[in-house]
Amino acid sequence: MSGSTVDSDDSYDDGLIQLDRAAITLRRYHFPSGTSKVIPLSAIRGYRAEPLGLLDRFRIWGTSDLRHWLPLDIQRPLRTTLITLDVMGIRWPSPAFTPADPAKFRELLDELWAG
């Protein structure tokens, strides 16, 4: 799970985050069960990408500010970018995650929305 893989032109999977034409799957999302959260692309209104801050960098699972919820990711201290989703029907906390390859993830997400 250390590196990202792009399985084809229309999917991204780094072991913890999967993006395809239908949905974003956040593995190890729910606490304490570790089950996945599947978010249909049609439910996503937008996203914000920002540098990973100090509070979230060492937040391995959960939330430090009640604004967003992070799935379990023991590699998070090594990540650089926090992606926070704006999802219809979810007021707080917003799903957030740290892709292994944020540039590839954002590029594909933007392409899927445009198409």
N, C-alpha and C positions, 0 to 999 in steps of 0.2 A: 504494500500500500504506500510505498514511499514515492513512487512516481505516478504521473497521470498517464492515462491511455485514452486515445480517441479511437473508438472501435471502427467508426466509419465517418463519412462526411456529416452525418446527422445524429451522432451520439457522442457523449462524453462520459467516462466512468473512471474515477480515480480510486475506487474501492470503498469510499465513504459517500460520494456524491455521484449520482447518475442523472444525466440529462438526455432526454430523447424527444422525439416529436410530440409525445403525449404528456410527459410530466417530468418533474424534478423529484427524485427519490433521495431523501436524506436518511442514510442508514444510521443506526444507533441513536435515534433521535429521542425517543420517549424514555423518561427516567421513572422507575429503575429497571423497566423491562428490557430496554435497549432495542425495542422494535422500531421499524422504519416509519417515516412519514412520507406519504406520496402526495405531491401537490400538483394537480393538473395545470398545465400551462395556461389553460383558459381562465383559471382562477387568479392568475398573477397579474396585478395591475401595473407593476413596475418593480424596480430594484435599485438599491444604492450600493455602490462599491466604494470602499474607503480603506485607507491604511489600517492595519490591525493595531489597535491601541493596547497599551500596557495592561489594562484591566481584563480585556478579552483574551489577550495573548496567553495568559496563564489560567484562564477559565477553561478547563478540560471538558466540562459538561454542564449545561444549565445556563443560568443567567447571573450577571453581576449587577444589573441595573434595572431589571424588570421591563426593559424596552424590547429586548430580543432574547431568543432562546437558542442556544448552541448545542448541536448534537455532540456525542462523545467523539473526541479526536485527540489522541495522545500526541499527535504530531503538530498540534496547533501552535505551540511556542516557536516552531520553525517556519510557520506560514507568514505571508505578508499582507494578504488582502481579506477583508471581511465583506461578504455579500449579505445584505439584508433584503428580504423580500417583502413587498406590499401585497398581501393576499386578501382577496375578497372574503369577508366573513370572519377575519381574524383581526381584532383590535390590538391586543397585546397578549403575550409578547410575540413579536414578529419572528418568524423563522429566519435564522442567520447561520452562516457557515463559512468555512475557509477552504476553498478549493486548492488542490495541490498545484494546479496550473490555472490561475485566475484569468489570464489573457485568453487562453483557449476556451474556457468556460464562457466568458462574457461574449466572445466572438460568436460562438455557436448559439447562445441564447438570443443574441441580437438577430442572427440569421433566421432562427426559427420564428421569432416574432414578425420579422419582415415578410416571411414567406407565407 
